Amino acid sequence: MTVRSTSLAAALLVAAAAKVVAQDATVVDVPASLATRPLLPDVYGYSIEPVWVDDYISTSLAANLLSIIADVTGKPPPIRVGGNTADQTFLHDTLSTGNDSVAIPTPLTAKIFNITPAWYESWADYFPAGTDLIYTLNLNDNASLWANAVAEAEAAHAALGDKLVLFELGNEIDHFINKGWRDQFWSVDTYMQQFRNLTGQIKNSEWYTKTQSPPKFQAGVFADPPWVPDQQDEDDDFSIENLTLAERPEDREVIGSYATHLYPQSTCDTERWLRMRLDLLSNHTVLWLNVSQYAPQVAAADAAGAPLVMGETNSVSCSGKSGISDTFGAALWGVDYVLMGAALGIQKTYFHLGAQSQYSAFTPKPYELKNETLEPGIRANWYGHYFVAKVAAPVNSDGEGSSGNLTIAALPAANTSELSGYAVYTGADLHKLVFLNMGVWNGTEGLSNNATLSATDGTSFSEGERPTSTIRAATPWCSGAAVDVTRLTGPGTNAKSGVAVAGVTFDPSTGDKVGEETTETLEVAGDGTLEVEVKRAEGVLLALKAGECAGGAEVETSGAAGSVMGLWMGRLIAVIVGAVLVSL
């Protein structure tokens, strides 16, 4: 099936009831059989740079926001403490400053991050109950057979306990040659030798052997996109496919997941700086080209018996770009990114946070940037997370939270640069549909946010009135069934404020919800179709009301990565070189 704009004649062929469809309506079929993948309640997570942990835990903002997500999904977002400074972290019994941690020379320019065991204790109880924590050990420092990393592991577990579910060994290890941390012989084989050495020391530690459910390890942690040469820092063989081929059975016993990283745009060098564009970020085709390159790595991870996650990501590498990273377009992109990844088999996506980074969805403290004082607060991209929480919230026949697992599939008929769509199931029953209008609409409202740079407050604007289109979904839902509509809205793609989910906003200083949620209710037509109007640059979640007839569908729950690749391979072959290289 394909997305098609229909004339009256075409609509007569499509609609069983011969209902007239407006000429600008887009008809999207929900096929009777789709390959699905798990949609976890904690599919959307965060990665916090170690040197910025102290800032985030110094206020209640992050804890409040994360607790709100937990209230919706039943599971707090997972938190990874890791990043560049993980491989510059050194554990000491005490510090001469008397602090629990100190970044040298500063957190913003840190070359060394010194910590004590008390640093782990300082954030052990900050995150909501039930939060899964990942901690990245210093793989760079191998001068004493990783004695520092082994000590980190013991201290971290002593403070975090069973909240600590995974260790990572190093951050973006495929950049180690470029950073001067390994020689030219650094490869998958030498990595696996060092992986076995360090994991073996940790596994044989007294604390580890006495722990009933000790942390496993998140392997890989690679940064370079496999199909984008100009974003690869060195010539190497690091990939999940090669890694799994080099593993032994004993390696897989301790591997809980595999991780890769992705930043689709970058401020790190002049060439890529000049290519940054908001309209390329808020573009479903470009995003799909970036994410789909990981399908072979998903398949390799699946075959090895552990899931692949996007362990660190955000809109623009090297701390983001205001006017792109902190806009409503980034919120829509984040929703599409997480759901697309889940449909492909990337089980979790971790968005990187820094207390002074322009891509951070929320920032805890004021700071100076480019001669401006930025206030602590919440940025537009946070609302994408709250919307995803609504999508991932569990359902049952009574409409309340349940233990029933959700699965997700991308809709083949909603797959253009301006439109994406997803179907969410419980068992064989379709319960939710998501449609994202990714078309760019740059408005003149909501341009400022005290937590963002005013110098980037709207630089170009769309002409005329903001378009609204109609999506007509052909579903298995029963005639007359009631469907709730939750909207992710903003004044425009370029908006930094005025963003809401179901009319709800969040207090920028406390993170508290502001306003009552408002949803619309639609009725399924006699032929199973459902019509919804969507503005350009807007997202909608269509959720079947409690107790309504969900119909049924043949849902295939295995091999989805290959199925998704098959559906979209034609597009990939046609435009992979041009679109991906333009976007990165």
VMD Tcl script that draws the C-alpha trace (Angstrom):
set ca {
  {0.00 0.00 0.00}
  {1.09 3.56 -0.53}
  {0.08 6.96 0.74}
  {-2.14 8.53 -1.84}
  {-3.95 11.84 -2.22}
  {-7.37 10.91 -3.49}
  {-9.82 12.48 -5.87}
  {-13.53 11.71 -5.54}
  {-13.26 8.89 -8.07}
  {-10.39 7.24 -6.22}
  {-12.20 7.61 -2.91}
  {-15.18 5.73 -4.30}
  {-12.88 2.81 -5.01}
  {-11.21 2.89 -1.60}
  {-14.15 3.53 0.72}
  {-16.44 0.56 1.16}
  {-19.30 2.87 2.04}
  {-18.57 5.06 -1.00}
  {-18.09 8.03 1.26}
  {-16.76 11.11 -0.53}
  {-13.22 12.04 0.55}
  {-11.96 15.60 0.28}
  {-9.36 16.09 -2.43}
  {-6.66 16.91 0.08}
  {-7.36 13.82 2.20}
  {-4.59 11.28 2.60}
  {-5.81 7.70 2.77}
  {-3.72 5.40 4.97}
  {-4.51 1.71 5.11}
  {-3.60 -0.28 8.21}
  {-2.68 -3.67 6.69}
  {-4.17 -6.78 8.19}
  {-0.72 -8.25 8.77}
  {2.23 -6.21 9.96}
  {5.55 -7.28 11.46}
  {5.83 -5.70 14.90}
  {8.52 -5.16 17.50}
  {8.23 -4.51 21.27}
  {7.27 -0.99 22.37}
  {8.67 -0.75 25.89}
  {7.22 1.69 28.43}
  {10.73 3.10 28.94}
  {11.55 3.32 25.24}
  {12.60 6.98 25.63}
  {15.56 7.49 27.95}
  {18.30 9.98 28.80}
  {22.08 9.90 28.85}
  {23.72 12.36 31.25}
  {27.31 13.48 30.82}
  {29.09 12.53 34.09}
  {30.43 16.04 34.76}
  {26.86 17.44 34.65}
  {25.22 14.96 37.05}
  {25.79 17.28 40.03}
  {23.92 20.11 38.29}
  {20.95 17.93 37.43}
  {20.54 16.53 40.92}
  {20.90 19.98 42.50}
  {17.24 20.82 41.75}
  {14.03 18.82 41.64}
  {13.28 19.68 38.00}
  {14.61 16.50 36.39}
  {13.19 14.23 39.09}
  {9.74 15.80 38.73}
  {9.72 15.47 34.96}
  {10.90 11.88 35.04}
  {8.28 11.02 37.67}
  {5.56 12.46 35.44}
  {6.64 10.09 32.68}
  {6.56 7.19 35.15}
  {3.01 8.14 36.13}
  {1.95 7.80 32.48}
  {3.86 4.68 31.45}
  {4.28 2.86 34.76}
  {8.06 2.83 34.29}
  {10.53 5.74 34.70}
  {12.82 6.59 31.79}
  {16.14 4.72 31.91}
  {19.18 6.84 32.74}
  {22.66 6.28 31.39}
  {25.46 8.19 33.12}
  {28.10 8.28 30.44}
  {29.68 10.28 27.65}
  {33.06 11.66 26.70}
  {34.08 12.36 30.29}
  {33.42 8.75 31.34}
  {36.79 7.82 29.88}
  {38.39 10.70 31.80}
  {36.89 9.71 35.17}
  {39.16 8.64 38.02}
  {38.04 7.27 41.38}
  {39.81 8.42 44.57}
  {39.15 7.67 48.23}
  {38.99 11.40 48.96}
  {39.70 14.66 47.13}
  {41.84 17.50 48.45}
  {38.98 19.91 47.72}
  {36.68 18.02 50.09}
  {34.12 17.59 47.31}
  {32.56 14.38 46.05}
  {33.69 15.28 42.53}
  {35.69 17.88 40.65}
  {36.04 18.52 36.92}
  {39.41 19.82 35.76}
  {39.63 22.54 34.61}
  {35.81 23.05 34.48}
  {32.77 20.90 33.64}
  {32.49 22.63 30.27}
  {36.13 21.98 29.34}
  {36.89 18.92 31.46}
  {39.96 16.85 30.66}
  {39.85 14.99 33.98}
  {36.87 14.18 36.19}
  {37.89 13.11 39.69}
  {35.29 11.43 41.91}
  {34.96 9.65 45.24}
  {32.60 6.80 46.20}
  {30.38 9.44 47.80}
  {29.65 10.85 44.34}
  {27.66 7.73 43.45}
  {25.81 7.99 46.74}
  {24.88 11.61 45.98}
  {22.64 10.55 43.08}
  {21.72 7.04 44.15}
  {18.26 8.07 45.37}
  {17.60 11.06 43.11}
  {15.81 9.32 40.25}
  {12.26 7.94 40.58}
  {11.83 4.49 42.08}
  {12.16 1.81 39.43}
  {14.63 3.74 37.26}
  {17.11 1.49 35.47}
  {20.62 2.97 35.65}
  {23.55 2.38 33.32}
  {27.05 3.51 34.22}
  {30.00 3.86 31.83}
  {33.37 2.74 33.16}
  {36.69 4.27 32.10}
  {38.06 1.95 29.42}
  {40.63 4.50 28.27}
  {42.82 4.15 31.38}
  {44.42 0.73 31.04}
  {47.78 1.63 32.61}
  {47.14 -0.67 35.59}
  {45.00 -3.34 33.92}
  {41.89 -1.23 34.44}
  {42.25 -1.10 38.21}
  {40.43 2.25 38.11}
  {37.47 0.81 36.17}
  {37.28 -2.22 38.46}
  {37.17 0.11 41.49}
  {34.53 2.27 39.79}
  {32.34 -0.78 39.22}
  {32.49 -1.83 42.88}
  {31.85 1.69 44.20}
  {28.99 2.29 41.80}
  {27.24 -0.94 42.74}
  {27.79 -0.36 46.45}
  {25.90 2.93 46.18}
  {23.33 2.15 43.48}
  {22.52 -1.48 44.30}
  {19.99 -3.22 42.09}
  {19.11 0.07 40.40}
  {22.33 -0.41 38.45}
  {21.39 -2.80 35.66}
  {24.25 -2.39 33.17}
  {27.87 -1.30 32.88}
  {29.35 0.09 29.70}
  {33.06 -0.30 29.00}
  {34.13 3.01 27.54}
  {32.33 5.60 25.45}
  {32.51 5.65 21.64}
  {35.44 3.28 21.56}
  {35.67 3.54 17.76}
  {37.12 7.02 18.33}
  {39.93 5.80 20.56}
  {42.59 5.85 17.83}
  {41.64 9.38 16.82}
  {41.82 10.49 20.46}
  {45.25 8.93 20.90}
  {44.00 6.39 23.44}
  {44.80 3.30 21.36}
  {47.25 2.51 18.57}
  {46.52 1.77 14.92}
  {45.92 -1.91 15.71}
  {42.80 -1.10 17.76}
  {40.01 -3.28 16.33}
  {37.08 -5.49 17.24}
  {39.51 -8.31 18.12}
  {41.64 -6.19 20.46}
  {38.49 -4.65 21.96}
  {37.10 -8.12 22.72}
  {40.38 -9.13 24.37}
  {40.16 -6.09 26.65}
  {36.41 -6.61 27.15}
  {37.07 -10.13 28.45}
  {39.88 -8.93 30.67}
  {37.88 -6.18 32.35}
  {34.56 -8.03 32.57}
  {36.43 -11.06 33.92}
  {37.98 -9.00 36.70}
  {34.59 -7.54 37.61}
  {32.80 -10.90 37.44}
  {35.41 -12.44 39.72}
  {35.19 -9.63 42.28}
  {33.83 -10.69 45.65}
  {30.97 -8.20 45.54}
  {29.89 -9.43 42.09}
  {29.88 -13.11 42.98}
  {27.82 -12.40 46.10}
  {25.22 -10.30 44.29}
  {22.04 -12.17 43.42}
  {21.36 -10.26 40.18}
  {24.58 -8.42 39.32}
  {24.72 -5.86 36.50}
  {25.38 -7.14 33.02}
  {27.30 -5.24 30.34}
  {26.18 -3.06 27.45}
  {28.64 -3.90 24.68}
  {29.72 -1.96 21.64}
  {29.09 1.73 22.39}
  {30.11 2.69 18.85}
  {29.70 6.22 17.48}
  {30.28 6.09 13.74}
  {27.21 5.61 11.50}
  {27.94 2.59 9.29}
  {27.00 4.18 5.96}
  {28.23 7.78 6.35}
  {31.97 8.04 5.65}
  {32.36 11.74 6.47}
  {31.18 11.17 10.03}
  {33.62 8.35 10.72}
  {36.61 9.51 12.74}
  {38.88 6.58 11.85}
  {39.21 3.61 9.56}
  {38.23 0.58 11.65}
  {36.06 -2.53 11.70}
  {33.79 -1.60 14.61}
  {30.20 -2.68 14.04}
  {27.69 -4.78 15.92}
  {27.86 -7.36 13.13}
  {31.63 -7.77 13.49}
  {31.43 -7.65 17.26}
  {28.93 -10.49 17.49}
  {31.04 -12.58 15.11}
  {34.06 -12.13 17.41}
  {32.18 -13.11 20.57}
  {32.42 -16.36 22.45}
  {29.55 -18.04 24.32}
  {30.92 -16.82 27.65}
  {30.86 -13.24 26.37}
  {27.17 -13.43 25.57}
  {26.38 -14.66 29.05}
  {27.26 -11.23 30.46}
  {26.03 -8.99 27.61}
  {22.64 -7.48 28.36}
  {22.44 -5.23 25.30}
  {24.43 -3.64 22.50}
  {24.72 0.11 21.96}
  {25.40 2.46 19.10}
  {25.31 6.27 18.97}
  {23.95 8.66 16.34}
  {23.92 12.42 15.82}
  {22.33 13.31 12.46}
  {23.78 16.84 12.33}
  {26.87 18.38 13.89}
  {28.54 21.59 15.00}
  {31.87 19.81 15.45}
  {33.47 20.97 12.21}
  {32.92 23.73 9.68}
  {31.80 21.45 6.86}
  {28.96 19.90 8.81}
  {28.15 23.18 10.59}
  {27.29 24.70 7.21}
  {24.94 21.80 6.42}
  {22.79 22.13 9.56}
  {19.13 22.88 8.80}
  {15.92 22.61 10.77}
  {13.99 21.45 7.72}
  {16.40 18.52 7.32}
  {15.91 17.55 10.96}
  {12.12 17.71 10.71}
  {11.95 15.40 7.70}
  {10.74 11.82 7.96}
  {12.61 10.56 4.89}
  {15.96 11.91 6.06}
  {15.38 10.48 9.53}
  {14.46 7.09 8.14}
  {17.60 7.05 6.01}
  {19.67 7.73 9.10}
  {17.96 5.16 11.33}
  {17.44 2.38 8.77}
  {21.19 1.98 8.30}
  {21.16 0.20 11.67}
  {18.83 -2.59 10.51}
  {21.72 -5.03 9.91}
  {23.06 -4.21 13.37}
  {19.63 -4.88 14.88}
  {19.59 -8.24 13.13}
  {23.08 -9.08 14.42}
  {22.13 -8.16 17.98}
  {18.94 -10.19 17.76}
  {20.86 -13.20 16.52}
  {23.29 -12.83 19.44}
  {20.40 -12.83 21.90}
  {20.45 -9.24 23.20}
  {18.69 -6.08 22.00}
  {20.26 -3.08 20.28}
  {19.72 0.35 21.82}
  {20.60 3.84 20.64}
  {22.71 4.48 23.70}
  {23.44 8.16 23.09}
  {21.90 10.53 20.58}
  {20.51 13.96 19.96}
  {19.79 16.36 17.14}
  {23.20 18.01 16.68}
  {26.50 16.74 18.08}
  {28.92 18.89 20.09}
  {26.17 20.16 22.43}
  {23.48 21.07 19.89}
  {22.42 24.16 17.99}
  {19.83 26.62 19.27}
  {17.22 27.30 16.61}
  {17.32 23.61 15.64}
  {17.77 21.46 18.75}
  {15.43 23.44 21.01}
  {12.47 23.83 18.64}
  {9.10 22.19 18.14}
  {10.57 20.63 15.00}
  {13.02 18.80 17.26}
  {10.11 17.57 19.38}
  {8.38 16.07 16.34}
  {11.69 14.61 15.19}
  {12.23 13.02 18.61}
  {8.84 11.31 18.50}
  {9.43 10.01 14.99}
  {12.94 8.90 15.91}
  {11.95 6.89 18.99}
  {8.95 5.21 17.37}
  {10.83 4.48 14.15}
  {13.68 2.94 16.12}
  {11.28 0.81 18.14}
  {9.52 -0.38 14.97}
  {12.91 -1.35 13.53}
  {13.96 -3.19 16.71}
  {16.02 -0.51 18.50}
  {14.42 -1.05 21.88}
  {15.47 2.16 23.65}
  {16.75 5.58 22.59}
  {18.78 7.71 25.03}
  {18.89 11.47 24.41}
  {22.04 13.09 25.73}
  {21.85 15.80 28.40}
  {24.33 18.43 29.48}
  {23.46 21.21 31.91}
  {24.90 23.70 29.43}
  {24.03 21.98 26.14}
  {21.67 23.52 23.62}
  {20.06 20.17 22.79}
  {19.09 19.33 26.38}
  {15.33 18.95 26.82}
  {15.57 20.55 30.28}
  {18.34 22.44 32.06}
  {18.60 22.77 35.86}
  {20.66 25.94 36.35}
  {21.21 29.33 34.70}
  {24.35 29.72 32.63}
  {26.12 32.11 30.31}
  {26.31 31.36 26.59}
  {27.37 33.66 23.77}
  {26.94 36.77 25.89}
  {23.45 35.76 27.01}
  {22.22 34.51 30.38}
  {20.03 31.45 29.90}
  {17.53 30.56 32.59}
  {16.91 27.03 33.86}
  {13.87 25.58 32.20}
  {12.14 23.23 29.81}
  {12.59 23.30 26.08}
  {10.22 22.37 23.28}
  {11.81 18.95 22.69}
  {10.70 17.76 26.16}
  {7.11 17.68 24.91}
  {8.05 15.03 22.39}
  {8.97 12.76 25.29}
  {5.67 13.37 27.05}
  {3.80 12.56 23.83}
  {5.78 9.32 23.39}
  {4.85 8.41 26.97}
  {1.19 8.60 25.94}
  {1.93 6.32 22.99}
  {3.83 3.80 25.15}
  {1.35 3.82 28.05}
  {-0.09 0.32 28.63}
  {-3.74 -0.41 27.90}
  {-6.22 -3.20 28.43}
  {-9.89 -3.74 27.68}
  {-10.81 -1.58 30.64}
  {-8.58 1.24 29.46}
  {-6.52 1.30 32.63}
  {-2.85 0.42 32.97}
  {-2.10 -3.26 32.53}
  {0.82 -5.60 32.26}
  {-0.02 -6.35 28.63}
  {2.97 -5.78 26.37}
  {2.68 -3.32 23.50}
  {4.15 -3.84 20.05}
  {4.64 -1.34 17.26}
  {4.89 -1.31 13.48}
  {5.57 1.45 10.99}
  {2.73 2.01 8.54}
  {3.93 1.51 4.95}
  {1.25 3.90 3.70}
  {2.45 6.77 5.92}
  {6.03 7.11 4.83}
  {6.85 10.37 3.04}
  {9.10 13.27 3.92}
  {6.16 15.06 5.53}
  {4.14 12.16 6.97}
  {4.92 9.23 9.20}
  {2.61 6.80 10.92}
  {2.73 3.93 13.41}
  {0.35 1.24 14.64}
  {0.47 0.07 18.27}
  {-0.93 -3.30 19.31}
  {-1.69 -5.38 22.37}
  {-1.54 -8.95 21.19}
  {-3.40 -9.08 17.89}
  {-5.53 -6.02 18.64}
  {-4.81 -2.61 17.20}
  {-5.21 -0.07 20.01}
  {-3.42 3.07 18.88}
  {-2.40 4.92 15.75}
  {0.15 7.73 15.58}
  {0.42 10.21 12.72}
  {3.07 12.90 12.53}
  {2.84 15.74 10.05}
  {6.52 16.61 9.70}
  {5.93 19.36 7.15}
  {7.72 22.59 8.03}
  {5.64 25.55 9.12}
  {7.61 28.45 10.54}
  {5.27 30.73 12.45}
  {5.65 34.11 14.12}
  {4.53 33.03 17.61}
  {6.28 31.15 20.42}
  {9.70 32.16 19.16}
  {11.34 32.88 22.53}
  {12.18 30.82 25.57}
  {14.24 32.12 28.48}
  {16.17 28.84 28.49}
  {17.33 29.29 24.87}
  {19.40 31.78 22.92}
  {17.42 34.82 21.81}
  {19.77 35.25 18.86}
  {18.09 32.24 17.24}
  {14.49 33.30 17.87}
  {12.99 32.80 14.40}
  {14.94 33.72 11.32}
  {12.59 32.74 8.48}
  {8.82 32.45 8.29}
  {6.23 30.63 6.19}
  {3.82 32.61 4.05}
  {0.03 32.40 4.06}
  {-2.16 30.41 6.42}
  {-0.99 27.27 8.12}
  {-2.35 24.31 6.13}
  {-4.53 21.61 7.63}
  {-4.92 18.22 6.01}
  {-7.18 15.24 6.56}
  {-5.91 11.74 7.23}
  {-8.36 8.94 6.55}
  {-7.21 5.74 8.25}
  {-8.69 2.40 7.20}
  {-8.71 0.36 10.43}
  {-10.04 -2.98 11.73}
  {-11.95 -1.08 14.43}
  {-15.67 -1.67 14.73}
  {-18.26 0.73 13.41}
  {-19.19 3.38 15.96}
  {-16.18 2.74 18.21}
  {-15.01 5.84 20.09}
  {-11.43 7.01 19.67}
  {-9.59 9.62 21.76}
  {-7.33 12.09 19.99}
  {-4.27 13.46 21.81}
  {-2.41 16.22 20.00}
  {1.21 17.36 20.14}
  {0.93 21.00 19.14}
  {3.11 24.07 18.72}
  {2.89 27.47 17.02}
  {5.29 26.28 14.32}
  {8.29 24.13 13.51}
  {10.52 26.99 14.67}
  {8.67 27.55 17.96}
  {10.57 27.39 21.25}
  {7.52 27.89 23.47}
  {3.77 27.52 23.26}
  {4.18 23.76 22.83}
  {1.65 21.45 24.49}
  {0.39 17.87 24.65}
  {-3.39 17.66 24.92}
  {-3.31 21.30 26.01}
  {-0.97 20.57 28.94}
  {2.25 22.51 29.50}
  {4.94 22.23 32.18}
  {6.18 24.83 34.63}
  {9.75 25.67 33.53}
  {11.06 26.02 37.08}
  {9.41 23.06 38.82}
  {8.40 20.72 36.00}
  {4.84 20.57 37.35}
  {2.00 20.01 34.89}
  {-0.02 23.12 34.07}
  {-3.62 22.90 32.88}
  {-6.10 20.10 32.37}
  {-5.70 17.61 29.57}
  {-8.20 18.01 26.75}
  {-8.79 15.31 24.18}
  {-11.20 15.05 21.29}
  {-13.34 12.02 20.58}
  {-13.92 10.64 17.10}
  {-16.20 7.86 15.92}
  {-15.19 5.06 13.60}
  {-17.28 5.02 10.43}
  {-19.32 2.05 9.26}
  {-16.53 0.86 6.97}
  {-13.91 0.98 9.74}
  {-12.40 4.24 8.61}
  {-11.51 7.17 10.81}
  {-10.87 10.73 9.71}
  {-8.72 13.20 11.63}
  {-7.55 16.66 10.73}
  {-3.89 17.44 11.30}
  {-2.13 20.77 10.96}
  {1.20 21.05 9.24}
  {3.82 20.39 11.94}
  {1.59 18.52 14.39}
  {1.32 15.05 15.88}
  {-1.81 13.06 16.76}
  {-2.31 9.93 18.83}
  {-5.54 8.03 18.13}
  {-6.37 5.67 20.99}
  {-9.34 3.34 21.12}
  {-11.47 4.06 24.17}
  {-11.81 1.50 26.95}
  {-14.17 -1.33 26.16}
  {-14.50 -0.49 22.46}
  {-14.18 -3.15 19.76}
  {-10.57 -3.32 18.60}
  {-11.22 -5.70 15.75}
  {-8.30 -7.95 15.00}
  {-5.24 -8.32 12.83}
  {-2.64 -10.91 12.03}
  {0.38 -9.54 13.83}
  {3.79 -11.04 13.19}
  {6.21 -10.41 16.03}
  {9.49 -11.70 14.66}
  {11.88 -10.73 11.91}
  {10.56 -7.20 11.83}
  {13.90 -5.60 11.07}
  {14.10 -7.49 7.81}
  {10.45 -6.80 7.02}
  {10.84 -3.09 7.56}
  {13.94 -3.09 5.41}
  {12.04 -4.89 2.69}
  {9.20 -2.39 2.75}
  {11.50 0.59 2.40}
  {14.53 -0.75 0.52}
  {13.40 0.74 -2.76}
  {13.44 4.21 -1.29}
  {16.77 3.54 0.38}
  {18.48 2.52 -2.86}
  {17.11 5.55 -4.66}
  {18.15 8.26 -2.25}
  {20.56 6.93 0.36}
  {23.65 8.67 -0.93}
  {22.09 12.08 -1.50}
  {19.78 12.38 1.49}
  {22.00 10.87 4.16}
  {25.10 12.76 3.17}
  {23.16 16.02 2.95}
  {21.71 15.50 6.41}
  {24.92 14.57 8.19}
}
mol new
graphics top color blue
foreach p $ca { graphics top sphere $p radius 0.5 }
foreach p [lrange $ca 0 end-1] q [lrange $ca 1 end] { graphics top cylinder $p $q radius 0.2 }
display resetview
